[in-house]
Amino acid sequence: MDIIVKLAEILSAIGTVGALFFIANQTKQANNALDQAQEMLRIEQKRELRAVADENQQQASGIVSWPAIMTTEEGKQVWGFVVANTSPAPVFELKVSRQSGRAKGGAPIALVEKGAAILAPGRYFMSDRKDDRFMTLLKGDEAAPLLGNSGYSASLTFTDSNGSTWTRDARGSLSLVDSASVAA
């Protein structure tokens, strides 16, 4: 009878070891499945962040500017910029700036630092004269683009409807402004 008890203990120990191996294997498979699920979650989060960034950039890419000359009803020519918001939503805290310099012909180019609290969708003319603070809504082709002299181009800084701040340099390159540098 002693042999039967020892044999039962041995079989029980073998069963326990087998159960432990089974549990260890199942735990390993569960950990692998968890790792795969976490990797898929990271991939989906990156995809979602890219989609949000693309959506934000879509509005920002619709904000552009170019140098122009507007002819008034009196026939007078005014130099400045066309600022266009082709997005469906307004942007905020628009700043238009241009460094001073010299045109190809040697004429001085004045420093410009102007802005608007809100820029609704549309095309606007902003004079480069210091005493002219308001933008004119353009309805047609009142303003002709000024081509061939990049010194007249301005840079733009603005905040989109999602609260992101963007800058478009005088050459037209668009970039998201780091929120830490905006606060400084």
Backbone as a chain_set.jsonl record, in Angstrom:
{"seq": "MDIIVKLAEILSAIGTVGALFFIANQTKQANNALDQAQEMLRIEQKRELRAVADENQQQASGIVSWPAIMTTEEGKQVWGFVVANTSPAPVFELKVSRQSGRAKGGAPIALVEKGAAILAPGRYFMSDRKDDRFMTLLKGDEAAPLLGNSGYSASLTFTDSNGSTWTRDARGSLSLVDSASVAA", "coords": {"N": [[0.797, -1.176, 0.0], [1.983, 1.129, 0.573], [3.486, 1.666, -1.658], [1.564, 2.333, -3.514], [0.611, 4.747, -2.472], [2.94, 6.312, -2.641], [3.286, 6.237, -5.385], [0.978, 7.576, -6.151], [1.563, 10.075, -5.048], [3.788, 10.763, -6.594], [2.626, 10.834, -9.161], [0.851, 12.894, -8.69], [2.631, 14.98, -8.2], [3.865, 15.1, -10.695], [1.661, 15.856, -12.2], [1.158, 18.359, -11.064], [3.517, 19.727, -11.768], [3.204, 19.613, -14.522], [0.862, 21.151, -14.744], [1.886, 23.573, -13.861], [3.738, 24.121, -15.91], [1.904, 24.385, -18.0], [0.433, 26.628, -17.118], [2.496, 28.525, -17.073], [3.097, 28.618, -19.8], [0.642, 29.547, -20.829], [0.578, 32.039, -19.582], [2.781, 33.271, -20.787], [1.849, 33.351, -23.439], [-0.361, 35.029, -23.061], [0.941, 37.367, -22.248], [2.362, 37.941, -24.595], [0.192, 38.42, -26.309], [-0.84, 40.677, -25.03], [1.309, 42.466, -25.356], [1.234, 42.715, -28.157], [-1.291, 43.868, -28.453], [-0.871, 46.305, -27.118], [1.058, 47.427, -28.804], [-0.452, 47.717, -31.15], [-2.286, 49.595, -30.186], [-0.541, 51.786, -29.738], [0.199, 52.282, -32.39], [-2.299, 53.013, -33.479], [-2.803, 55.305, -31.926], [-0.735, 56.988, -32.797], [-1.513, 57.243, -35.463], [-3.956, 58.559, -35.128], [-3.069, 60.964, -33.949], [-1.572, 61.96, -36.099], [-3.648, 62.361, -37.908], [-5.123, 64.381, -36.611], [-3.17, 66.397, -36.572], [-2.852, 66.761, -39.323], [-5.4, 67.706, -39.943], [-5.402, 70.099, -38.487], [-3.297, 71.41, -39.803], [-4.431, 71.668, -42.259], [-6.266, 73.809, -42.079], [-4.453, 75.849, -41.444], [-2.854, 75.881, -43.716], [-4.381, 77.25, -45.493], [-4.012, 79.924, -45.071], [-2.53, 82.604, -46.407], [-0.21, 84.976, -47.888], [0.729, 87.692, -50.032], [2.767, 90.145, -51.68], [1.293, 93.147, -52.94], [-0.266, 95.58, -55.135], [-2.708, 97.934, -54.737], [-5.264, 99.548, -56.481], [-6.967, 102.434, -55.881], [-10.349, 103.814, -55.837], [-10.018, 106.405, -56.675], [-7.946, 106.19, -58.37], [-5.432, 106.076, -57.327], [-2.391, 104.432, -56.432], [-1.722, 101.99, -54.005], [0.622, 100.444, -51.998], [1.144, 97.201, -50.567], [-0.108, 94.291, -48.948], [-1.803, 91.316, -49.901], [-3.783, 89.413, -47.89], [-4.932, 86.275, -47.454], [-7.526, 84.204, -46.344], [-8.407, 81.19, -46.963], [-9.591, 79.127, -45.724], [-12.42, 77.506, -44.074], [-12.897, 78.644, -41.608], [-12.335, 81.253, -39.138], [-9.124, 82.749, -38.298], [-6.958, 83.691, -35.601], [-5.364, 86.405, -33.791], [-3.594, 87.448, -35.777], [-0.485, 88.299, -37.108], [1.371, 90.358, -39.144], [4.424, 90.762, -40.637], [7.249, 92.457, -41.982], [10.589, 92.739, -42.912], [12.712, 95.614, -43.076], [14.33, 96.954, -45.994], [15.885, 96.993, -49.241], [14.607, 97.548, -52.49], [14.893, 95.965, -55.748], [15.477, 98.033, -57.527], [16.624, 99.852, -55.822], [15.0, 101.38, -54.189], [13.77, 102.212, -50.94], [12.496, 99.732, -48.692], [9.983, 99.614, -46.432], [9.818, 98.824, -42.911], [7.363, 96.622, -41.678], [4.925, 96.0, -39.317], [2.133, 94.729, -38.433], [-1.257, 93.825, -37.555], [-4.16, 91.753, -36.841], [-6.962, 91.05, -34.83], [-8.853, 89.106, -35.461], [-9.175, 87.128, -38.339], [-11.367, 86.668, -40.679], [-12.728, 84.239, -43.024], [-11.781, 84.965, -46.371], [-10.459, 87.452, -48.722], [-8.091, 89.97, -48.166], [-6.811, 93.336, -48.25], [-3.896, 94.781, -47.033], [-2.405, 97.69, -46.265], [0.989, 98.886, -46.544], [1.61, 101.205, -45.305], [2.305, 103.127, -42.402], [0.321, 104.682, -41.148], [-2.052, 103.559, -41.918], [-4.218, 101.454, -40.594], [-6.195, 99.546, -40.97], [-7.621, 96.694, -42.63], [-8.716, 96.036, -45.958], [-11.517, 94.514, -47.293], [-11.4, 92.469, -50.065], [-13.154, 92.312, -53.09], [-12.946, 91.709, -55.704], [-10.648, 92.005, -58.332], [-9.12, 94.143, -57.315], [-6.601, 94.419, -56.25], [-3.408, 93.975, -57.467], [-1.02, 91.389, -57.853], [2.345, 91.786, -56.738], [5.008, 91.053, -58.476], [8.223, 89.421, -58.707], [9.926, 90.682, -56.85], [11.154, 89.719, -54.101], [11.72, 90.966, -51.721], [9.573, 92.434, -50.836], [7.834, 90.69, -49.642], [5.992, 89.342, -46.863], [5.985, 87.934, -43.529], [3.803, 85.737, -41.73], [2.097, 85.254, -38.654], [-0.118, 83.351, -36.767], [-3.025, 82.146, -34.985], [-4.777, 79.169, -35.16], [-8.202, 77.887, -35.39], [-8.204, 75.807, -33.616], [-6.493, 76.488, -31.647], [-3.775, 76.239, -32.099], [-0.624, 77.673, -32.87], [0.787, 79.135, -35.717], [3.313, 79.79, -38.195], [4.075, 81.467, -41.175], [6.638, 81.899, -43.272], [8.393, 84.529, -45.126], [8.973, 83.358, -47.531], [6.99, 81.555, -47.869], [6.908, 79.16, -46.487], [5.333, 76.992, -44.219], [4.964, 76.487, -40.749], [4.495, 74.864, -37.595], [4.337, 76.572, -34.552], [6.269, 76.221, -31.684], [4.717, 75.779, -28.587], [5.942, 76.616, -26.223], [7.729, 78.583, -27.055], [5.969, 80.527, -27.91], [4.779, 81.382, -25.561], [6.879, 82.669, -24.35]], "CA": [[0.0, 0.0, 0.0], [2.91, 2.242, 0.599], [3.897, 1.917, -3.039], [0.446, 2.999, -4.181], [0.586, 6.123, -1.963], [4.081, 7.0, -3.232], [3.0, 6.367, -6.805], [-0.022, 8.638, -6.235], [2.262, 11.331, -4.784], [4.621, 11.039, -7.768], [1.72, 11.241, -10.227], [0.331, 14.195, -8.296], [3.718, 15.937, -8.414], [4.008, 15.24, -12.146], [0.494, 16.635, -12.624], [1.371, 19.731, -10.605], [4.562, 20.291, -12.625], [2.568, 19.801, -15.834], [-0.044, 22.301, -14.623], [2.721, 24.77, -13.772], [4.223, 24.393, -17.266], [0.752, 24.855, -18.763], [0.146, 27.99, -16.659], [3.602, 29.374, -17.544], [2.911, 28.777, -21.243], [-0.516, 30.421, -21.023], [0.986, 33.386, -19.153], [3.647, 33.788, -21.85], [0.992, 33.676, -24.579], [-1.165, 36.198, -22.677], [1.846, 38.525, -22.291], [2.596, 38.231, -26.008], [-1.037, 39.027, -26.827], [-0.903, 42.005, -24.438], [2.311, 43.28, -26.051], [0.721, 43.001, -29.494], [-2.409, 44.808, -28.305], [-0.299, 47.607, -26.781], [1.691, 47.937, -30.019], [-1.542, 48.172, -32.026], [-2.803, 50.821, -29.585], [0.429, 52.84, -30.042], [0.08, 52.59, -33.82], [-3.557, 53.742, -33.665], [-2.657, 56.627, -31.33], [0.081, 57.776, -33.721], [-2.346, 57.525, -36.634], [-4.928, 59.573, -34.713], [-2.338, 62.225, -33.792], [-1.268, 62.448, -37.448], [-4.897, 62.849, -38.507], [-5.431, 65.664, -35.975], [-2.18, 67.355, -37.068], [-3.197, 67.048, -40.724], [-6.607, 68.536, -39.923], [-4.976, 71.431, -38.057], [-2.49, 72.014, -40.846], [-5.304, 71.972, -43.39], [-6.735, 75.181, -41.92], [-3.303, 76.754, -41.49], [-2.332, 75.985, -45.088], [-5.246, 78.161, -46.234], [-3.7, 81.312, -44.721], [-1.388, 82.988, -47.239], [-0.037, 86.405, -48.14], [1.668, 88.055, -51.089], [2.796, 91.589, -51.884], [0.365, 93.576, -53.981], [-0.553, 97.003, -55.314], [-4.145, 98.13, -54.897], [-5.65, 100.809, -57.102], [-8.174, 102.941, -55.231], [-11.363, 104.371, -56.74], [-9.489, 107.665, -57.198], [-6.852, 105.86, -59.282], [-4.164, 106.102, -56.593], [-1.855, 103.097, -56.145], [-1.29, 101.774, -52.632], [1.415, 99.219, -51.87], [0.864, 96.451, -49.35], [-0.185, 92.83, -49.002], [-3.064, 90.592, -49.867], [-3.784, 88.34, -46.902], [-6.1, 85.468, -47.792], [-7.922, 83.076, -45.5], [-9.259, 80.346, -47.797], [-10.177, 78.069, -44.902], [-13.812, 77.827, -43.733], [-12.992, 79.189, -40.248], [-11.427, 82.379, -38.899], [-7.918, 82.573, -37.5], [-6.899, 84.715, -34.569], [-4.074, 87.001, -33.45], [-2.763, 87.525, -36.981], [0.596, 89.29, -37.127], [2.023, 90.465, -40.451], [5.664, 91.518, -40.463], [8.197, 92.464, -43.092], [11.826, 93.434, -42.581], [13.051, 96.717, -43.972], [15.375, 96.587, -46.943], [15.944, 97.75, -50.491], [14.07, 96.884, -53.685], [15.884, 95.751, -56.819], [15.838, 99.334, -58.082], [17.253, 100.677, -54.798], [14.013, 102.073, -53.355], [13.688, 101.621, -49.598], [11.336, 98.92, -48.317], [9.734, 99.958, -45.031], [9.479, 97.805, -41.921], [5.922, 96.505, -41.438], [4.48, 95.161, -38.199], [0.705, 94.992, -38.276], [-1.985, 92.625, -37.186], [-5.618, 91.764, -36.704], [-7.396, 90.116, -33.796], [-9.567, 88.008, -36.13], [-9.172, 87.17, -39.8], [-12.444, 85.817, -41.184], [-12.453, 83.768, -44.382], [-11.867, 86.0, -47.395], [-9.208, 88.064, -49.164], [-8.0, 91.317, -47.626], [-5.626, 94.119, -48.59], [-3.322, 95.482, -45.893], [-1.423, 98.658, -46.738], [2.231, 98.875, -45.774], [1.789, 102.522, -44.683], [2.16, 103.078, -40.941], [-0.906, 105.336, -40.701], [-3.206, 102.79, -42.377], [-4.285, 100.339, -39.65], [-7.284, 98.623, -41.259], [-7.566, 95.9, -43.849], [-9.851, 96.214, -46.854], [-12.019, 93.268, -47.869], [-11.334, 92.509, -51.527], [-14.299, 91.649, -53.715], [-12.57, 91.336, -57.072], [-9.216, 92.07, -58.612], [-8.66, 95.502, -57.01], [-5.184, 94.366, -55.885], [-2.605, 93.178, -58.397], [0.176, 90.852, -57.193], [3.624, 92.411, -57.038], [5.863, 89.917, -58.81], [9.623, 89.627, -59.028], [10.742, 91.341, -55.841], [10.853, 88.987, -52.867], [11.908, 91.836, -50.564], [8.288, 92.974, -50.405], [7.038, 89.638, -49.005], [5.861, 89.42, -45.406], [5.743, 86.682, -42.813], [2.553, 85.738, -40.97], [1.961, 84.405, -37.478], [-1.539, 83.35, -36.431], [-3.526, 81.017, -34.204], [-5.924, 78.573, -35.853], [-9.405, 77.732, -34.563], [-7.95, 74.776, -32.603], [-5.579, 77.039, -30.654], [-2.375, 76.042, -32.479], [-0.032, 78.856, -33.47], [1.528, 78.81, -36.939], [4.019, 80.874, -38.859], [4.38, 81.292, -42.588], [7.711, 82.857, -43.517], [8.264, 85.353, -46.331], [9.092, 82.493, -48.708], [5.782, 80.749, -47.958], [7.004, 77.919, -45.724], [4.418, 76.944, -43.076], [5.432, 75.634, -39.656], [3.827, 74.965, -36.294], [5.188, 77.241, -33.586], [6.346, 75.546, -30.392], [3.909, 76.539, -27.612], [6.834, 77.209, -25.23], [8.314, 79.817, -27.605], [4.893, 81.507, -27.995], [4.572, 81.904, -24.216], [8.04, 83.469, -23.938]], "C": [[0.85, 1.254, 0.0], [3.328, 2.631, -0.819], [2.788, 2.676, -3.766], [0.384, 4.464, -3.743], [1.735, 6.908, -2.586], [3.857, 7.219, -4.723], [1.972, 7.497, -7.025], [0.634, 9.995, -5.997], [3.116, 11.727, -5.986], [3.744, 11.52, -8.919], [1.134, 12.636, -9.942], [1.383, 15.276, -8.539], [3.921, 16.164, -9.91], [2.862, 16.076, -12.692], [0.647, 18.109, -12.253], [2.412, 20.43, -11.476], [3.983, 20.558, -14.022], [1.642, 21.005, -15.816], [0.744, 23.606, -14.557], [3.283, 25.135, -15.153], [3.095, 24.944, -18.14], [0.437, 26.307, -18.408], [1.232, 28.955, -17.15], [3.452, 29.643, -19.035], [1.743, 29.715, -21.534], [-0.189, 31.868, -20.642], [1.858, 34.042, -20.222], [2.808, 34.192, -23.057], [0.133, 34.903, -24.284], [-0.311, 37.464, -22.712], [2.152, 38.927, -23.732], [1.381, 38.921, -26.628], [-1.188, 40.46, -26.299], [0.093, 42.945, -25.125], [1.827, 43.667, -27.448], [-0.422, 44.018, -29.435], [-1.891, 46.209, -27.978], [0.379, 48.237, -27.995], [0.631, 48.451, -30.994], [-2.142, 49.48, -31.501], [-1.862, 51.991, -29.87], [0.331, 53.257, -31.512], [-1.181, 53.409, -34.084], [-3.476, 55.149, -33.08], [-1.818, 57.528, -32.227], [-0.729, 58.166, -34.946], [-3.35, 58.633, -36.305], [-4.253, 60.945, -34.553], [-1.974, 62.822, -35.155], [-2.517, 63.017, -38.105], [-5.28, 64.207, -37.926], [-4.459, 66.73, -36.477], [-2.479, 67.739, -38.513], [-4.414, 67.958, -40.8], [-6.252, 69.964, -39.522], [-4.202, 72.128, -39.166], [-3.347, 72.377, -42.061], [-5.843, 73.394, -43.274], [-5.576, 76.15, -42.074], [-2.785, 76.932, -42.915], [-3.189, 76.911, -45.95], [-4.997, 79.628, -45.925], [-2.414, 81.688, -45.453], [-1.345, 84.499, -47.431], [0.918, 86.59, -49.311], [1.647, 89.57, -51.238], [1.907, 91.977, -53.059], [0.291, 95.093, -54.034], [-2.048, 97.115, -55.551], [-4.383, 99.509, -55.52], [-6.973, 101.25, -56.492], [-9.147, 103.47, -56.278], [-10.898, 105.673, -57.37], [-8.34, 107.434, -58.175], [-5.48, 105.861, -58.631], [-3.7, 104.66, -56.313], [-1.322, 103.041, -54.726], [-0.569, 100.437, -52.581], [1.072, 98.526, -50.56], [0.842, 94.962, -49.608], [-1.622, 92.379, -49.173], [-2.864, 89.488, -48.835], [-5.068, 87.564, -47.14], [-6.288, 84.358, -46.773], [-8.906, 82.252, -46.328], [-9.849, 79.184, -47.02], [-11.613, 78.453, -44.541], [-13.978, 78.49, -42.361], [-12.04, 80.364, -40.076], [-10.152, 81.921, -38.19], [-7.795, 83.792, -36.607], [-5.47, 85.216, -34.376], [-3.111, 87.0, -34.635], [-1.728, 88.633, -36.815], [1.26, 89.216, -38.497], [3.278, 91.298, -40.239], [6.558, 91.371, -41.697], [9.409, 93.264, -42.638], [12.042, 94.594, -43.547], [14.196, 96.272, -44.886], [15.355, 97.5, -48.15], [15.379, 96.91, -51.625], [15.183, 96.716, -54.702], [16.378, 97.074, -57.391], [16.48, 100.278, -57.08], [16.285, 101.416, -53.895], [13.936, 101.4, -51.981], [12.385, 100.833, -49.414], [11.147, 99.115, -46.825], [9.454, 98.722, -44.174], [7.962, 97.8, -41.736], [5.707, 95.558, -40.272], [3.039, 95.535, -37.905], [0.011, 93.71, -37.866], [-3.481, 92.836, -37.164], [-5.985, 90.73, -35.65], [-8.072, 88.886, -34.4], [-9.459, 88.211, -37.632], [-10.201, 86.156, -40.276], [-12.062, 85.292, -42.563], [-12.669, 84.891, -45.396], [-10.48, 86.467, -47.795], [-9.222, 89.523, -48.73], [-6.742, 92.004, -48.147], [-5.198, 94.862, -47.347], [-2.223, 96.392, -46.431], [-0.14, 98.548, -45.919], [2.54, 100.247, -45.16], [1.504, 102.433, -43.185], [0.821, 103.64, -40.478], [-2.173, 104.581, -41.096], [-3.3, 101.503, -41.55], [-5.307, 99.267, -40.02], [-7.072, 97.879, -42.566], [-8.846, 96.136, -44.642], [-10.249, 94.852, -47.405], [-12.025, 93.418, -49.386], [-12.496, 91.718, -52.107], [-13.967, 91.165, -55.116], [-11.074, 91.376, -57.233], [-8.675, 93.486, -58.399], [-7.166, 95.541, -56.711], [-4.451, 93.438, -56.844], [-1.369, 92.662, -57.67], [1.426, 91.588, -57.656], [4.622, 91.282, -57.232], [7.314, 90.347, -58.964], [10.458, 90.351, -58.007], [10.418, 90.747, -54.485], [11.038, 89.841, -51.62], [10.616, 92.43, -50.035], [7.435, 91.954, -49.657], [7.063, 89.775, -47.484], [5.725, 88.029, -44.814], [4.48, 86.85, -41.975], [2.7, 84.843, -39.75], [0.498, 84.494, -37.07], [-1.867, 82.105, -35.612], [-4.767, 80.477, -34.904], [-7.087, 78.371, -34.888], [-9.27, 76.622, -33.524], [-6.967, 75.239, -31.541], [-4.104, 76.817, -30.955], [-1.865, 77.301, -33.167], [0.908, 78.433, -34.594], [2.275, 80.043, -37.417], [4.245, 80.481, -40.316], [5.434, 82.351, -42.903], [7.515, 83.575, -44.854], [8.397, 84.534, -47.611], [7.914, 81.535, -48.837], [5.803, 79.466, -47.16], [6.158, 78.001, -44.45], [4.987, 76.032, -42.001], [4.658, 75.912, -38.379], [4.807, 75.572, -35.31], [5.117, 76.475, -32.274], [5.62, 76.39, -29.351], [4.784, 77.184, -26.548], [7.428, 78.51, -25.747], [7.249, 80.905, -27.759], [4.693, 82.168, -26.641], [5.697, 82.832, -23.787], [7.961, 84.896, -24.426]], "O": [[0.456, 2.298, -0.519], [3.499, 3.813, -1.118], [3.072, 3.574, -4.558], [0.127, 5.337, -4.572], [1.541, 8.045, -3.018], [4.203, 8.273, -5.258], [2.091, 8.274, -7.973], [0.297, 10.968, -6.672], [3.161, 12.9, -6.354], [4.075, 12.503, -9.581], [0.952, 13.442, -10.854], [1.064, 16.361, -9.026], [4.128, 17.298, -10.342], [3.075, 16.922, -13.562], [0.306, 18.994, -13.038], [2.224, 21.579, -11.878], [4.244, 21.6, -14.622], [1.632, 21.796, -16.76], [0.332, 24.619, -15.121], [3.304, 26.308, -15.526], [3.31, 25.864, -18.929], [0.201, 27.125, -19.297], [0.93, 30.065, -17.588], [3.656, 30.77, -19.486], [1.851, 30.587, -22.396], [-0.631, 32.805, -21.307], [1.694, 35.224, -20.527], [3.027, 35.255, -23.637], [-0.078, 35.733, -25.169], [-0.777, 38.515, -23.153], [2.195, 40.115, -24.052], [1.522, 39.886, -27.378], [-1.614, 41.351, -27.033], [-0.244, 44.087, -25.438], [1.992, 44.811, -27.872], [-0.504, 44.918, -30.271], [-2.41, 47.196, -28.5], [0.286, 49.448, -28.195], [0.806, 49.511, -31.597], [-2.469, 50.372, -32.285], [-2.326, 53.08, -30.21], [0.377, 54.445, -31.831], [-1.139, 54.389, -34.828], [-4.015, 56.09, -33.663], [-2.145, 58.702, -32.404], [-0.638, 59.301, -35.415], [-3.566, 59.538, -37.112], [-4.803, 61.963, -34.972], [-2.055, 64.035, -35.348], [-2.452, 64.042, -38.783], [-5.714, 65.092, -38.662], [-4.874, 67.849, -36.778], [-2.372, 68.908, -38.883], [-4.46, 68.874, -41.621], [-6.729, 70.923, -40.128], [-4.428, 73.307, -39.438], [-3.011, 73.299, -42.805], [-5.877, 74.118, -44.268], [-5.702, 77.164, -42.76], [-2.328, 78.015, -43.278], [-2.76, 77.314, -47.031], [-5.692, 80.494, -46.456], [-1.343, 81.158, -45.156], [-2.32, 85.202, -47.168], [1.797, 85.763, -49.553], [0.634, 90.21, -50.957], [1.784, 91.24, -54.037], [0.721, 95.792, -53.117], [-2.593, 96.475, -56.451], [-3.771, 100.5, -55.122], [-7.973, 100.537, -56.573], [-8.812, 103.562, -57.459], [-11.326, 106.018, -58.472], [-7.816, 108.389, -58.747], [-4.471, 105.668, -59.31], [-4.51, 103.788, -55.999], [-0.572, 103.916, -54.293], [-1.08, 99.424, -53.06], [0.75, 99.178, -49.567], [1.647, 94.431, -50.373], [-2.546, 92.999, -48.645], [-1.898, 88.728, -48.9], [-6.163, 88.118, -47.043], [-5.342, 83.668, -46.393], [-10.093, 82.572, -46.39], [-10.537, 78.341, -47.596], [-11.988, 79.616, -44.69], [-15.093, 78.861, -41.991], [-11.043, 80.463, -40.791], [-10.109, 80.858, -37.571], [-8.453, 84.808, -36.833], [-4.503, 84.549, -34.743], [-1.954, 86.599, -34.506], [-2.056, 89.756, -36.433], [1.661, 88.143, -38.949], [3.208, 92.413, -39.721], [6.61, 90.326, -42.345], [9.272, 94.337, -42.051], [11.602, 94.55, -44.695], [14.928, 95.332, -44.577], [14.872, 98.631, -48.089], [15.639, 95.71, -51.712], [16.278, 97.255, -54.54], [17.56, 97.218, -57.703], [16.848, 101.396, -57.44], [16.714, 102.028, -52.916], [14.025, 100.177, -51.872], [11.327, 101.219, -49.912], [12.046, 98.818, -46.038], [8.926, 97.718, -44.652], [7.346, 98.862, -41.647], [6.245, 94.452, -40.246], [2.76, 96.521, -37.223], [0.62, 92.641, -37.836], [-3.992, 93.925, -37.426], [-5.384, 89.658, -35.589], [-7.892, 87.768, -33.918], [-9.628, 89.322, -38.135], [-9.952, 84.95, -40.28], [-11.166, 85.841, -43.205], [-13.619, 85.666, -45.289], [-9.468, 85.973, -47.3], [-10.219, 90.225, -48.898], [-5.741, 91.353, -48.447], [-6.014, 95.497, -46.678], [-1.231, 95.92, -46.985], [-0.171, 98.165, -44.75], [3.601, 100.435, -44.566], [0.575, 101.746, -42.759], [0.24, 103.134, -39.518], [-3.262, 104.937, -40.646], [-2.539, 100.563, -41.783], [-5.289, 98.182, -39.44], [-6.424, 98.379, -43.487], [-9.909, 96.399, -44.079], [-9.408, 94.119, -47.926], [-12.585, 94.374, -49.924], [-12.786, 90.602, -51.674], [-14.652, 90.293, -55.649], [-10.323, 90.863, -56.404], [-7.874, 93.976, -59.195], [-6.525, 96.576, -56.894], [-4.818, 92.276, -57.013], [-0.73, 93.419, -56.94], [1.543, 91.964, -58.822], [5.033, 90.632, -56.271], [7.599, 91.494, -59.309], [11.628, 90.621, -58.277], [9.512, 91.216, -53.796], [10.552, 89.468, -50.552], [10.57, 92.885, -48.892], [6.406, 92.321, -49.09], [8.033, 90.262, -46.905], [5.392, 87.07, -45.512], [4.132, 87.957, -41.566], [3.35, 83.8, -39.809], [-0.069, 85.586, -37.029], [-1.094, 81.149, -35.557], [-5.695, 81.227, -35.206], [-6.962, 78.655, -33.696], [-10.12, 76.499, -32.643], [-6.636, 74.479, -30.631], [-3.257, 77.176, -30.138], [-2.582, 77.924, -33.95], [1.709, 77.509, -34.448], [1.922, 81.176, -37.092], [4.558, 79.334, -40.637], [5.166, 83.55, -42.814], [6.594, 83.269, -45.611], [7.97, 84.984, -48.674], [7.837, 80.779, -49.806], [4.809, 78.739, -47.148], [6.258, 78.967, -43.695], [5.442, 74.927, -42.299], [4.227, 77.036, -38.119], [5.962, 75.154, -35.232], [4.033, 76.123, -31.81], [5.878, 77.589, -29.239], [4.401, 78.222, -26.008], [7.616, 79.449, -24.974], [7.583, 82.089, -27.742], [4.464, 83.376, -26.568], [5.486, 83.7, -22.941], [8.863, 85.69, -24.159]]}, "num_chains": 1, "name": "protein.A"}
